[in-house]
Amino acid sequence: MSAHDDDDVDAALRSGREQADAAGKAAEEWGPLDASLFDRSDHASAPLPLDAFPRPVADWLEAAAGGVVDPGMLAVPMLSYTAAAVGNSREIVTPGGTHREPFGIWGALVGASGTRKSGALKILARAVDPICRDIESKMEPLSIWPEPLPDVTPDGNAKPLPGALAWRLQSITVERAAVDAARNGRGLIIEGDELAGVVQAMSKYSDNGGDRPFYLSGYDAARYSYRRQKDNTTLVVPRNALTLVGGIQPERVAVLLMGGPSDGLASRFVYVYPPPVRWTRDTRSEMDATALESWLRRLLSLMPAGAISGIRSPVPVYLNEGAWKRYADWREPYEAVLFASPENRLREWRSKAAGRVLRFAGTLLLLSWASEWPDAPVPDCIDTVSMDGALAIEAWADAHAVAVYESAGLSQTEADTRIVAAFIRDERLPTFNPHHYRKRPGLRPILHDDRKRREAVLERLVDGCLLKPAPSRFGGGAGRMANDYRVNPSVSGAGF
């Protein structure tokens, strides 16, 4: 070993001793730093299994994310839109015809303000908006009913409302949604940049959530009858296929989806709750928005089987022997563990895993056809590749659901405190004044908009030995006191 190497070793040892001495002094002065302040286990660390998707789709997700958005934030709404494009044209049938599962994947992008939930939806919109414009102008076929559209629904007696045919709705009433669902027959996608608004609208005209049954029935593409009060007529939707997708903040999940008695609304969503992606100077990879658009158009071209009693029935999609074996081998032990687990909201979410896996598998199968073999016949049998992909996505979704349900159990103050503590640590701040950072994305609701909320967080950070009040005069002279805090120097050490 050279003399130069010896000097490097000595310097490293001295640095280690100095850090240890500083940490010891900080512990004596400050008290033990509460490690739970930095517990970000509320986010799911599981990365999206890109190998579960058809190769062109995986490449598209990676390119679209481009290091700016977590790929899962794109994958969930992409699956929602592709399943909704299939809609009532297909349904999955298990061996023996004992169970039929519709296509439909509800998606919830969970994250605090500033975590690019809206950005992910805008990326999808570049492919979806042109399709919606063509549908509204009747350039793109949507309805699975014979053209021209009748003045009345196939088995109802209510005249449809005027207006263009729609596939995606962003501003809704139950009457509008029911009419459009009856008219196009394929189903609807209801997108909310903030899902909170969609959920609140379910109770807009009824304090007890009187409209929620309409949305709940839409998950299973069930028959739904809607009575109009103004003219006392009934509108019947033979297969009310609805897909809900949008962003929502963690605290709103707890209040809107999981608060109050359980009706199964929260358990219908596939959640994605990744850690925030830190912005870098790297440019986004080139994304071909027309690729996803072309896949969706192919799926929207799928038609159902012939009419039965005036209503077209979905074409069945079966499972081949290998796919059924994979599914059964997974489901039997999964449900044995599930039924032995305590009853809670997470168990309720997991109870829908069996149907969710079938929906994932069917969607992956037809997405593979649309993206890889568009000229081949439409597949009618789920294979082992699609089933394996579905099981991988379900395992990933389970990790994110656990994170969401655990986060929903945190108090508002604890959730806010962890956000601010992580910011102080990541910015390596020696001092902290909440006034200086009150307009930072993600911090404004905590540090600016609500004084009581801000004070509760500061009190918790002081109690946890991260901050110490260090008031000083503005400008160093006479005047009112600045709300300054010293930051515990040990926060920069390993482990935090």
N, C-alpha and C positions, 0 to 999 in steps of 0.2 A: 504494500500500500504506500503511495507517495505521500510526501509531506503535505501536498495540497489536499489530498483526500483526508488526511488527519485533521487539517484545519476545518474542512467541511463538516466532519463528524463532531468536532468540538463545538462548532457554531450551532449545529442542530441540537446538541445536548443542552447548550446554554439557553437557546430559544425555548426548548421544552421546559427547562427549569423555571425560566422567567414567566412563561404562561401559567405554569402550575402555581407559582408564587402569587401572580396576579389574581388567579381564580380563587386562591385561598383567602387573600385579602378581601376580595369582593364578597366572598361568602360570609366573612366576619362582619363586614360593613353592611351588607344588604340582606343577609339571610338567604336561605336556600331558594333558588329560582324554581318556580313551579313549572315543571316540564309539560304539564297538560295544556299550558297556554299555546303550545306549538303543535298540539295534536291535530293533524289534518287528516286523520283517518276517516273523516266524514266524506272526503273525496275517494273515489274508487281508483286504485292504481292499476287495475287490470287493463292492458292495452287491447285495442280492437284486434281480433284474430282475422287479419286480412286474407289469410289462406282459406278462410271459410267461404269466401265469395268467388264467383267466376273471375278468371284472370283479368278480363277487360274492366270489370267493375272494381276490382281491387286496385288496379292501376289508376282508374278514374278517381277513386276515393283518396288515394295517396297524392295525386297531382292536385286535386281540388283543395285538400287540406293545406298543402304547401308549407308546413311549418307554422302556419298562422292560426289554424283551427284544429282542434283534436279530431282525428278521423271519425271517432265515434259520434261526434256532433253532426256529422254528415251522414253516417251510415244509418242512423235510426230514422230520420225523416225520409231518406232515400228508400228504405224498406217500406215505410208507411205509404209513400206515393206509388211504388211499384205494386204493392199488394192492392191498393185502391184502384189502380188501373185495371187489374184483373177483375176485381169486384165480383159481381154476381154471375160473371160468365163461367166461373169454375167453382168447385168445392172439393175438398179433400175427403175421401171415403176410405175408412179403415177396412181391413179384410172382413168379409162377411156382411159388410154394410151396416155394422153395429153402431158406427159413429160417423157423423158428417161434420166437418169443420169448415167454416167459410174462410175466405181470404180477408184479411183485415188486421193491420198491425198499428196499434195506437202508440204514439211516441211522445215522450216528455224530455225536453232538453233542460236539465237542471243546472243552475249556476247563478252566482251573484251578478248584480249589474256590472257590466263591463267585461264579461267573460265570453263575449262574441257568440251568444246564442242567436241573436238576430242575424249576425254575419253568416252563420251556417245556413239559415233559412234563405237568406238572400242569394247564396250560391246556388241552392236548389231552384230558386225562383227563375234564374236565368234559363233553365230548361223547361220549367212548368208554365211560365207566363205565356210564351208563344202558343202553347197547346190550348190554354184557357181562352186566349183571344180567338183562336180558330173555332173552338167549340161554341163560343158565344155568337160568332158570326156565321155559324153553321157550315164552316169550311171543313171542320173535323168531325166525323161522325162520333157520337157518344152513346145515344140511346140504344138499348138492346131490344126495344119494342119495334114492331114493324112501322115503317114510315108510310104516310105521314102520321105525326102524333095525333092521337084522338083528342077530342075536346074533354073527354072524361077519362078517369083512370080505369084500367082494365076491369076491376071488379068493385069500383066505388061509384059514387054518384055526385062527386063534387067537381065543378069546373075548375081546372087549374088556374092559378094566378097568371096574369100577363108577365112577360119578361123573357129574356133569353134563357136557353137551356144552360145549366151550370154543372160543373164537376167539382170545383173548389169554391167554398164559401168562406169569407173572412169576416163578414158581418151578418149575423144570423138572428132569425126568430124560428121557433119550432114550426110555425105554419109555412114559412118560406122553405125551410129545410125539408119538411114532409112533402110539399108539392114537388120540389126538384127531385127528391128521391123517387117519388112515384113516376115522374115524367121520364127520367133517364133510365131507370131500372138497374143501372150498373152499380149505383151507390154514390155517395158523396164523400169528399174529404173536407173537413172543417179545420182550417189552419188559424191559429192565433199566435201572433208574435209574442203575446203574453197569454198563456193558457188560463191564467187567473180570470181574465175577462170572459172567456168562454164558459168557465165553471160558474162564475157569478151570474152570467146570463141565464143559466138553467133555473135560477130562482128569481128572475127579474119580475115575473108577474105572480109569483107565489112564494110566500115566506118559507114554506116547507119543501122547497125544491120540487114543485109539481111537474116541471119539465124534465127532470132527470130520467124518468122511465123511458122517455123517447130516446135519449142518448144511450142508456144502458142496453136497450134492445138492439141498438145499432151495432154493438160489438158482435153479436151473434147473428146478424142479418135476419132478425126475426120479423114476423108479420106484425104490423103496427097500424092501429086505427086511430085517426085523429079527427076529433069533432070540432068544427068551426062554430064559435059561439055566435058570430054576427049573422050567419044565415042558416044555422042549425043543420048543416050538412056534414057528412062524414067522408073523410078522405082515407082510403085504405092503401097502405104501402105493402105490397105482397112480400118483399124482402128488403127490409130497412137496413141497408148496409152502410154504416157510417165509420169513418176513420177520423180520429182526433189527433192533431199533432201541433206542437208549439213549444215555446220556452216558458220556464217558470222558475222563480227564485226559491231557494230551499225553505225559507220560512213560510212561503205561501203554500208549499206542498203540505206542511204540517197543518195549516189552518183550513185550506180549501179542500184538499183531497182526502186527508186523513182525520180531520176534525169531525166530531159528532159521531152518530151511529154509522156503522159500516153498511154500505149498500153495494160494495164491490167496485165502485168507480175507480179508486186508487189502484186496485189490483189488475185493472185492464191495461195499464200503460207499461211500455218498455221504457225504462229510465236510462239516461246516460248522464253521469255526473263526474267528469274527469277533472283533474287539477287544471287550473288556468294555464294556458300556453303563453309563455313569456314572448313578447314581440322581439324580433331581431331584425337586422338589416338585410337578411337573406330575402331575395325576391321570390315571390310565389312561382311555383312551377306552372308551366302552361297547362291550362285546363280546357278541354274541348266540351263546351256546354252542349253542343249539338249531339254528342254521343248519348248522354242521358236522355235528351229529348227524343232521339230516334228510338231508344229502347222503350220509353213510355208510350210512344205512338203505336209501336208494334203490339204492346200489351193491351192498349185500348181498342185494337182492332179485333181482339178475341170475342167471339160471339157464343151465346149459350146454345143449348140443344133446342129441339123443336118444342112447340107450345103444348102444355098440358093444361086442360081446362082454361085455355086462353092466356095462360101465363107461361113464359119460357122458363125452363128449368136449367140450372147450371150443369155444365159438362163435368162428370166425375173425374177426379184425378186420384188414382190408386197408389198404393205402395207396393213396390216389387218385393220379392221374398227377402232379399238382403237388407233392404231398407226397413222392412217390418221387424226383422230380427234385431237390427241395431236399436230400433225404437223400443221394442219390448225389453231387451237386455238393459237399457237405460231406465225405463219407466218403473219396472218392478222394484228394484232396490231404492230408487228415488222416493217412491211413494211410501215404502216401508219406513224410511227415515222421517218423511214428512208427517205421517200420521202419529208417529211417536213424539213429535216435537210439540212444545206448548202452543196453545191457541193464541195467536196475536196477528197483527196486520201483515207482518212479513210472511207468516204461514199462509195467510189468505192469498197473498201475491203468488207464492210458490204453488198453490193449489191449481193455478191456471197454467202451469208449465207444460203439462201434457198437450193441451191444445195449442199453446204458443209454439212449441217445437214443430208441430205439424204445419202451422202457418209459415214459420220460417222456412221449412223444407220445401213446401209448395212454391213459395215466392222465389227461393233460390233456383229451383228447377226452371221456372218460366223466365226468370231473369237471365239464366244461362242460355236458354233458347233465344231470347231477344238480343242478347249481346254477342253470342258466339255462332249460332246456327240459325239465322233468321230465315233462310231459305228451306230449312228442313221442316218436316211436319211438326205440328205442335205436340209436344210430349204429353202423354196422359198417365205417366207412371213415375212416381218419385223413386230415384235411385239411391244407392248407398252414398254417393258423393254428396248429393244434396242433403241427405239425412245427417251425415257426419258434419257438414257445415252448419246445419241447424243446431245440432247439439253443442258445437263449439260456441256459437252465438248465444245460446241459452246460458251456458256457463259464464260467459262474459257479462250478459245482462243480469245474471244473479248477483255478481259482485257489485255491480252498480246499484241494484235495488237494495242490497244490504247497506251500502253507503247512504243512500237516500233515506231509508227508514231509520237508520241510526241518527242521521243529521236531524230528522224531524223530531227526534226525542230531545234534542238540545234546547235549552232555554234561549230566548232571544239574546240576552246579555252574553252568554257563553259563546254563542255562534259569532256575534259581533267581535268579542274580545279576541278570538282566534284569528280573525281576519286582520285586525289591527296589529296584533303581536307578530304575525308573519310578515307584515309590511315593514315594521320596525327592524326585524331581524334581517330581512332580505336587502333592505337599503343600508344596513350597517350604520344606523343613526347613533351618534353619541348623545344627542339630546333630542327631545321630541316636544313640539308644540302643536296641539291639534288644529289650531287656527291656520297654520301654514299648509296643512295637507287636507283641508276640509273639502276641497273641490276635486281631489283625485278620484278617478273612476273606481267605483267599488267602495270608497270611503265616505263619499258625500252623504249617503243616507245615515251613516253612523255619526260622523263628526260635525255635520252641518245642519241637517234637517230637523233633528230632534234633540233638544238640550238634555232631557232626562236620559235618553238613550246614550248620549255621549258621556255624561257624568257617570252612569253605571259602568261603562266600559273602563273609564279611567280609574275608577275605584277598584275594579277587579284587577287591573294591571299593576296597581300599587300594592294591593294585597298579595299578588303573586310574585312580588319582588322583581318585576321587570322595570318599573318606573319608580322614581322618587321625585316628589315635588321640589322644584328649584325655582321659585318665583323670582322675577327680577323686574325692574322698572323698564318700561318701553323707552328705548333710546339711551338707557343707562342713567337717565336723570330723574327728575320729579315726574310724576304722572301715575296712571293706573298700572297695576301689576300685570305682567305678561304671564300667561298660563304655561310656563316652561316646566319640563321634566328632564331629569337625568336618566339615561338608559343604563341598566346594569351591564357593566363591561363583559361579564362572563357569557352574555348571549352570543358573542362572536366565537365562542369555543366550540369544539367538536361536540356533537350530540344535539345541538340546537339549530 
